[in-house]
């Protein structure tokens, strides 16, 4: 997979995640799940979709010229996988009525379960997205950060 096609794939996943997140808002009408946690999942899903769209567009446009095709592909897997798993984990947390930490539990009328399986999945998905974004940003040209990139 080339660098440009990894960027395109990130944009496609961003658009799909945005669409699924938009429809996931209807879960708030169901009886049973914690609606406050569902709203968190809904908001995070949109934010993650925007992240995928932004990184995908930047990767496609060549904003990370030092990124190899292999690094771009690994970053794509980490970013898109982390975003999808986060949406699933956050939505599941609402049905389980579990928050990752005590502050979240207090604010959302949920049970704190920082060592539970769902909390571990959410932490790993956040780490995956963080590592994927660092890998991409490491491929940026320092001159581009100051607006002094070479014109093609």
N, C-alpha and C positions, 0 to 999 in steps of 0.2 A: 504494500500500500504506500503510495507516494505521500509526500507532505501535504500537497494540495488536496488529495482525496481524503486524507485524515481530517483536514479542515472541513471539507464538504460533509463528511460523515458526522462530525460534531454538530454542524448546523442542522442536519436532518434529525439527529437525536434531540437536539434542543427544541425543534419545532414539534416533534412527536411528544416529548415530555411536557411541553406547554399545553398541547391539546389534551393529553390524559389528565393533567393537573386541573385544567378548566372543568372537565367533566367530574373530577373527583369531588368537587364542591357539592355535588348533589348527595354525597354520602352524609352530609350534615342533616339531612331530613330524616334519616333512619333513626329509629329508637334504639338506644343502647350505647353507641360509642360516645366517648367524651368529645363534645363539640369544640371545646377549647383546643384540645390536642389535634382535632381534625383541621381546625383553622391554621394551626402551626404547620401541619403537613402541607396544607394547601399553599400557604405563603412560601415555605421553603421550596416546594416544587417549582413555583414560578421563578424564584431567585436562582435556583439551579439551572432551569432552562435558559434563563438569560445568560448565565455563566457559560453554558455550552455554546450558545449562539455567539457570544462575544469572543471566546477563545477560538471557535471554529472559523469565524470571519477573519480574525487576526492571523491565524495559521494559514488560511487560504491566501490572504493578501501578502504573505511573506514577511510578517512582522517579527518572525523568529528565524532569521536566516541561518543561524548556527545549529538548528534542529535537524537531525538526520531523520530519514523515513522511519527507522526503527524506533527512535525516541518519540516521534510524532504518533506512531501507532500505539505504543505503550501508554502514552499520555491520553490518547483517545479512549483506550480501554479503561484506564483508571478514572478519567473524568466522567465518561458516560455511564460506566458501571456504577460508580459511586453515587451519581445523581439518581439513577433508577432505584438502586437499593435503598437510598435514603428515603425516597418517596414511599416505597413499600414499607420500610421499617417505621417511618413516622405514622403512616396510616394504621399499621398494625398496633402501634403504641396506643392509639386512640381507642381501638377495640379492646385492648388489654387493660386500658386505663392506667398505664405505667409511664412515668417520666424518667428520664435518665438521671436526674439529680434531685436533691431535696427542694431547691428553689423552684424548679419547674413543676414539681409536684404540688408545692404550696400555691403557686400562681394559677395552676390549671385544675385544682381539685382532683389530683390523681395520687397514685401511690408511687413513692420513689423506689426504683429498682435499678441502681447503678451497676449491679453485677449480673443482671439478667441477660439472657441470650439476645433479646431484642436490643438492649442498650449496647451490647458488644457489637452487634451488627451495625448499629448507627455510628458508633465510634470508628469502626473500621471503614465505613463508607466515607466518613469525613476525612480520615487519613488518606484514603485513596484519592479523593479529590484534591487534597492539599499537595500530595506528592506529584500528581499529574500536572497541576498548575505550576509547581516549582520547576518541574522538568521542562515545561514549555518556556517559562520565563528565563530559564538558564540559557536558552538558545537565542535570546534577544541580543541585538548588537547594541553595545553601550552608546554608540553615537546616535542611534535612533531614539534613545531616551531623552536626548537633548535637542532633537529635531535637526540633527546634522547628518542624517543618513544620506548615502549616495543616491542620486536619481538614476534610474535605469534608462 
